[in-house]
Amino acid sequence: MMESMPAEPPRLAKDVTQHVGYLLKRAQAALRGAMDKVLREHGLTVPQYATLELLALHPGMSNSDLARATFVTRQSGNVVLRGLQEAGLITRPATADHGRIRPAHLTEEGYTRLAAVQAAVYAIERRMVKAIPPQRMAVLLTDLDHIAAALEE
């Protein structure tokens, strides 16, 4: 019986903890943990916060569009919207005017809650961005965008 040779890694690294994917996941996990902590203090989850941010910028987004933009399934997105609606942070019509789309909008309380939590979330992003020399930020953002695009093909 012939032994198979191990696959060659895409780039030389001391071990798996130095692979690009591992380091991206480590950064993502650190960001998620920091965000979970501050959002919990405001009674929100990351998908709920992201939904509030998106609706502030784009009122009337559909569940499907919000789910895609917040990286959750449509079913999970619907749960997020229901929770925000029950908390009085968004409104949606009881029935759809066109097809099944029920556009969501922030309530006054939704805008107030978003404003209260934004400072804490933006402080996390400032901590994260501070770790990157300013002259490298544009390249990093472009590289991250290219990585995502390469994996979405």
Backbone bond lengths (Angstrom), bond angles and torsions (degrees), N, CA, C in turn:
res aa  C-N    CA-C-N  psi(-1)  N-CA   C-N-CA  omega(-1)  CA-C   N-CA-C  phi
1 M - - - 1.448 - - 1.526 108.36 -
2 M 1.328 117.13 133.24 1.458 122.52 -176.91 1.529 109.84 -90.74
3 E 1.332 115.36 130.15 1.461 119.83 177.38 1.512 109.64 -76.64
4 S 1.344 115.95 138.05 1.464 118.16 178.22 1.531 109.19 -84.40
5 M 1.293 114.56 146.16 1.465 121.02 179.33 1.524 108.53 -81.98
6 P 1.325 117.18 141.50 1.469 118.62 177.02 1.526 109.94 -64.55
7 A 1.317 115.21 149.34 1.462 120.83 179.10 1.527 109.79 -67.09
8 E 1.301 115.28 146.88 1.465 121.21 176.44 1.522 109.15 -78.46
9 P 1.329 117.85 131.98 1.468 119.11 176.63 1.532 110.19 -66.86
10 P 1.325 117.02 156.17 1.469 120.34 -177.77 1.530 113.43 -66.10
11 R 1.317 117.13 -22.99 1.463 121.63 173.84 1.511 107.59 -151.39
12 L 1.313 116.40 151.67 1.457 119.81 -179.27 1.522 109.89 -66.36
13 A 1.317 114.97 133.03 1.462 121.19 178.93 1.519 107.32 -149.64
14 K 1.317 114.87 150.85 1.460 121.05 179.73 1.533 111.14 -57.93
15 D 1.332 115.82 -43.23 1.464 121.86 177.64 1.527 108.36 -163.30
16 V 1.317 116.31 -177.88 1.468 121.09 -175.44 1.524 112.27 -58.49
17 T 1.323 118.38 -27.19 1.467 120.37 -178.75 1.523 112.42 -70.84
18 Q 1.317 117.02 -5.81 1.463 120.93 176.81 1.527 112.11 -107.94
19 H 1.316 117.51 3.99 1.468 120.97 177.80 1.523 109.20 -74.66
20 V 1.315 116.40 149.46 1.464 121.90 -178.49 1.529 110.95 -57.36
21 G 1.322 116.97 -47.21 1.461 120.63 -179.15 1.516 112.36 -59.82
22 Y 1.332 116.76 -41.57 1.462 120.48 179.32 1.524 110.03 -63.22
23 L 1.329 116.55 -46.03 1.467 120.53 -178.07 1.524 111.79 -66.44
24 L 1.332 117.16 -36.41 1.463 119.63 175.12 1.526 110.57 -63.91
25 K 1.324 116.48 -43.70 1.464 120.53 179.67 1.525 110.86 -64.80
26 R 1.324 117.56 -39.39 1.470 121.19 178.04 1.528 110.57 -61.88
27 A 1.336 116.68 -44.15 1.467 120.83 178.18 1.531 110.44 -64.10
28 Q 1.333 116.78 -43.02 1.460 121.02 179.53 1.529 110.85 -63.21
29 A 1.320 116.92 -42.38 1.469 120.82 -179.93 1.529 110.77 -65.49
30 A 1.323 117.42 -38.77 1.468 120.92 178.04 1.530 110.15 -65.87
31 L 1.322 116.88 -42.85 1.464 120.84 178.09 1.518 110.37 -62.91
32 R 1.320 116.45 -47.14 1.467 120.14 -178.78 1.533 110.95 -61.66
33 G 1.325 116.94 -42.07 1.464 119.86 178.97 1.520 112.31 -62.58
34 A 1.321 116.99 -43.81 1.467 121.15 179.23 1.534 110.13 -64.57
35 M 1.331 116.38 -41.88 1.466 119.44 179.80 1.523 111.69 -68.62
36 D 1.333 116.84 -42.47 1.463 119.79 177.82 1.522 110.60 -54.98
37 K 1.311 116.02 -43.37 1.466 121.11 -177.16 1.536 111.57 -61.99
38 V 1.325 117.77 -50.53 1.475 118.79 -177.70 1.525 111.73 -73.43
39 L 1.329 117.56 -34.09 1.462 119.00 -179.67 1.524 111.61 -70.00
40 R 1.323 116.65 -34.48 1.472 121.03 177.91 1.525 110.18 -57.00
41 E 1.339 116.35 -37.49 1.471 121.13 179.33 1.529 111.73 -64.06
42 H 1.324 116.86 -20.74 1.462 121.90 -179.81 1.529 111.73 -108.47
43 G 1.342 116.45 8.95 1.458 120.79 177.33 1.513 114.14 70.95
44 L 1.345 117.23 28.50 1.456 121.03 -179.32 1.519 111.22 -126.01
45 T 1.327 115.11 158.01 1.458 122.07 171.62 1.529 107.89 -104.71
46 V 1.328 117.30 169.01 1.464 120.92 178.58 1.536 110.88 -59.45
47 P 1.347 119.32 -48.44 1.474 117.97 178.44 1.536 112.96 -61.66
48 Q 1.324 117.62 -35.55 1.470 119.98 177.91 1.530 110.33 -66.16
49 Y 1.318 116.49 -45.62 1.468 120.17 178.40 1.532 110.32 -60.44
50 A 1.323 117.19 -47.71 1.465 120.91 -179.39 1.529 110.38 -59.82
51 T 1.316 117.01 -38.75 1.464 121.23 178.01 1.518 110.73 -63.62
52 L 1.332 117.32 -44.05 1.474 120.29 177.67 1.523 110.89 -61.08
53 E 1.331 116.69 -44.63 1.476 121.04 179.26 1.531 110.01 -59.12
54 L 1.333 116.92 -46.96 1.461 121.01 -177.78 1.526 111.51 -65.89
55 L 1.328 117.70 -41.36 1.461 120.04 -179.82 1.523 111.87 -68.94
56 A 1.322 117.61 -28.91 1.464 120.05 175.40 1.526 109.81 -65.94
57 L 1.325 116.37 -37.63 1.467 121.27 179.89 1.523 113.04 -82.10
58 H 1.340 116.11 -35.49 1.469 121.75 -174.35 1.529 110.15 -133.78
59 P 1.332 118.07 73.83 1.470 119.76 179.77 1.526 110.82 -57.10
60 G 1.324 115.20 143.36 1.453 120.20 175.66 1.516 115.30 90.15
61 M 1.332 117.66 7.89 1.469 119.42 178.40 1.527 109.76 -61.87
62 S 1.316 114.82 150.20 1.463 120.73 178.01 1.525 110.20 -85.24
63 N 1.328 115.57 165.32 1.459 120.97 176.23 1.530 110.68 -57.39
64 S 1.323 117.26 -44.57 1.472 120.37 -178.41 1.521 111.21 -60.72
65 D 1.332 116.73 -46.27 1.463 120.27 179.77 1.529 111.40 -64.68
66 L 1.317 116.63 -41.61 1.466 120.30 178.88 1.526 110.96 -65.37
67 A 1.314 117.21 -42.50 1.469 120.97 -179.91 1.525 110.13 -60.35
68 R 1.326 116.04 -46.72 1.468 120.82 179.22 1.534 110.56 -60.17
69 A 1.315 116.66 -44.99 1.467 121.39 -176.32 1.525 113.06 -71.98
70 T 1.337 117.57 -22.80 1.467 120.71 -179.53 1.526 112.58 -105.42
71 F 1.343 116.31 8.29 1.466 122.58 173.83 1.524 113.68 63.47
72 V 1.341 115.95 38.21 1.467 120.42 174.25 1.531 107.95 -126.33
73 T 1.319 116.10 166.21 1.463 120.37 176.77 1.532 109.20 -72.64
74 R 1.331 115.85 164.05 1.470 119.06 176.90 1.529 110.86 -60.16
75 Q 1.342 115.73 -39.08 1.459 119.37 179.56 1.532 110.54 -62.84
76 S 1.333 116.72 -45.54 1.465 120.16 178.46 1.519 110.47 -65.60
77 G 1.328 116.26 -38.46 1.463 120.31 177.65 1.513 111.39 -60.18
78 N 1.330 116.41 -38.38 1.457 120.09 178.39 1.521 110.84 -65.54
79 V 1.333 116.65 -38.79 1.470 120.99 177.18 1.535 109.57 -63.69
80 V 1.344 116.49 -42.36 1.467 120.98 178.30 1.524 109.63 -60.31
81 L 1.325 117.11 -47.87 1.469 120.69 -179.34 1.523 111.87 -62.73
82 R 1.334 116.60 -42.33 1.471 119.34 178.01 1.526 111.00 -60.21
83 G 1.352 116.19 -43.48 1.463 119.55 179.23 1.518 112.47 -62.90
84 L 1.329 116.33 -41.75 1.468 120.31 178.64 1.525 110.75 -67.03
85 Q 1.331 116.37 -36.78 1.466 120.18 178.86 1.524 110.17 -67.93
86 E 1.335 117.12 -43.82 1.465 120.74 179.04 1.528 111.67 -63.80
87 A 1.344 116.40 -29.85 1.463 120.94 178.16 1.530 112.20 -81.84
88 G 1.338 116.28 -3.11 1.463 120.25 178.67 1.525 113.86 78.30
89 L 1.351 116.79 19.07 1.467 120.25 -176.75 1.526 112.96 -94.81
90 I 1.336 116.81 -19.67 1.473 120.92 176.44 1.521 108.91 -138.47
91 T 1.330 114.42 162.89 1.457 120.84 171.29 1.523 107.90 -124.88
92 R 1.321 115.01 148.29 1.469 122.93 173.09 1.518 106.63 -143.26
93 P 1.330 116.44 144.67 1.469 117.06 177.25 1.524 110.62 -65.13
94 A 1.319 115.63 150.87 1.470 120.63 -179.51 1.522 111.23 -65.84
95 T 1.319 116.15 -33.04 1.464 120.66 178.73 1.524 109.09 -128.65
96 A 1.314 115.44 160.61 1.466 121.38 -178.26 1.524 110.68 -90.19
97 D 1.340 115.91 137.19 1.464 120.82 174.73 1.521 110.39 -76.34
98 H 1.347 116.12 -39.11 1.462 122.15 -176.62 1.518 108.96 -125.80
99 G 1.315 117.73 116.27 1.463 120.54 178.09 1.519 110.78 59.67
100 R 1.331 115.44 -126.04 1.470 119.73 -179.35 1.527 111.58 -114.55
101 I 1.336 117.12 8.42 1.462 120.71 -176.54 1.528 110.31 -76.87
102 R 1.337 114.05 125.02 1.462 121.69 175.80 1.528 107.00 -121.18
103 P 1.342 117.54 92.44 1.469 120.49 -175.07 1.527 111.87 -60.87
104 A 1.335 114.92 140.17 1.469 121.34 -178.31 1.532 109.83 -104.11
105 H 1.322 115.24 146.85 1.465 122.33 178.34 1.527 108.62 -139.44
106 L 1.321 115.88 145.17 1.459 119.87 176.02 1.524 109.49 -71.54
107 T 1.326 115.10 144.28 1.460 120.76 170.97 1.525 107.44 -88.97
108 E 1.308 116.01 175.26 1.471 119.46 176.00 1.530 109.76 -59.28
109 E 1.333 116.54 -41.08 1.473 120.64 177.20 1.523 111.10 -64.61
110 G 1.329 117.60 -34.48 1.463 121.62 177.06 1.521 111.30 -62.98
111 Y 1.337 115.87 -44.29 1.473 119.62 177.19 1.531 111.00 -64.26
112 T 1.332 116.43 -39.49 1.467 121.06 179.88 1.525 110.66 -64.61
113 R 1.340 117.44 -46.15 1.476 121.58 -179.82 1.523 110.17 -64.31
114 L 1.330 117.16 -42.09 1.461 121.03 178.94 1.526 109.97 -60.98
115 A 1.312 117.69 -46.75 1.470 120.99 -179.85 1.529 110.56 -61.09
116 A 1.319 117.03 -38.23 1.471 120.78 -178.99 1.515 111.94 -66.44
117 V 1.310 117.68 -35.72 1.465 121.15 -175.23 1.533 112.42 -91.07
118 Q 1.320 118.18 -23.47 1.466 120.43 -177.08 1.524 113.07 -56.64
119 A 1.308 117.91 -41.49 1.466 119.98 -178.67 1.523 110.93 -58.82
120 A 1.322 117.35 -41.84 1.471 121.03 -179.75 1.524 110.98 -68.29
121 V 1.328 117.43 -41.82 1.464 120.95 -179.80 1.526 110.39 -68.83
122 Y 1.323 116.41 -42.66 1.468 119.68 179.45 1.530 111.15 -66.07
123 A 1.332 117.53 -29.82 1.472 120.34 175.82 1.531 110.04 -64.50
124 I 1.327 116.96 -37.23 1.467 120.89 176.75 1.524 109.41 -64.21
125 E 1.322 116.59 -45.66 1.468 119.42 179.90 1.532 110.31 -63.00
126 R 1.349 117.24 -39.57 1.473 119.29 177.22 1.524 111.21 -60.38
127 R 1.353 117.76 -42.24 1.471 121.12 177.11 1.524 110.71 -60.04
128 M 1.317 115.52 -41.95 1.460 121.08 -178.55 1.529 109.91 -67.18
129 V 1.315 117.13 -48.01 1.463 122.41 -177.36 1.534 111.20 -66.33
130 K 1.310 116.20 -32.28 1.468 120.88 -179.84 1.536 111.60 -61.81
131 A 1.327 116.97 -23.29 1.466 121.48 -179.90 1.530 112.54 -76.81
132 I 1.319 117.61 -9.54 1.468 122.42 -177.96 1.530 108.40 -110.53
133 P 1.326 117.77 127.39 1.469 118.51 175.94 1.537 109.93 -58.09
134 P 1.331 117.73 134.77 1.470 120.93 -175.61 1.526 114.02 -52.34
135 Q 1.326 117.68 -36.13 1.461 120.11 -178.48 1.532 112.44 -70.19
136 R 1.341 117.93 -12.12 1.469 121.03 179.58 1.526 113.07 -102.88
137 M 1.336 117.50 -7.20 1.465 120.98 -174.44 1.531 112.25 -61.06
138 A 1.309 118.96 -47.86 1.471 120.78 -178.31 1.526 110.85 -60.51
139 V 1.330 116.89 -40.12 1.468 120.80 179.61 1.531 109.75 -66.59
140 L 1.321 117.45 -42.79 1.464 120.75 178.67 1.523 110.73 -59.49
141 L 1.321 117.33 -47.61 1.459 120.44 -179.17 1.523 111.46 -61.87
142 T 1.306 116.92 -40.70 1.464 121.05 177.17 1.525 110.29 -64.45
143 D 1.326 116.65 -44.88 1.465 120.34 179.73 1.529 111.46 -61.59
144 L 1.332 117.91 -43.43 1.460 120.86 178.90 1.528 110.55 -63.03
145 D 1.318 116.78 -39.55 1.457 120.78 177.39 1.526 110.73 -64.10
146 H 1.330 117.19 -41.31 1.467 121.11 178.33 1.527 111.48 -65.09
147 I 1.330 116.77 -39.34 1.464 120.78 177.64 1.525 110.17 -60.43
148 A 1.329 116.32 -48.29 1.468 120.42 179.91 1.523 110.05 -60.63
149 A 1.319 117.51 -46.21 1.466 121.16 -178.50 1.527 111.35 -62.18
150 A 1.325 117.25 -39.67 1.470 120.90 179.99 1.521 111.27 -64.08
151 L 1.308 117.49 -34.23 1.463 121.23 -178.59 1.524 112.70 -84.50
152 E 1.326 117.16 -18.90 1.464 121.27 -179.75 1.526 111.62 -85.30
153 E 1.328 118.56 -8.83 1.471 121.99 -177.43 1.503 111.21 -66.97
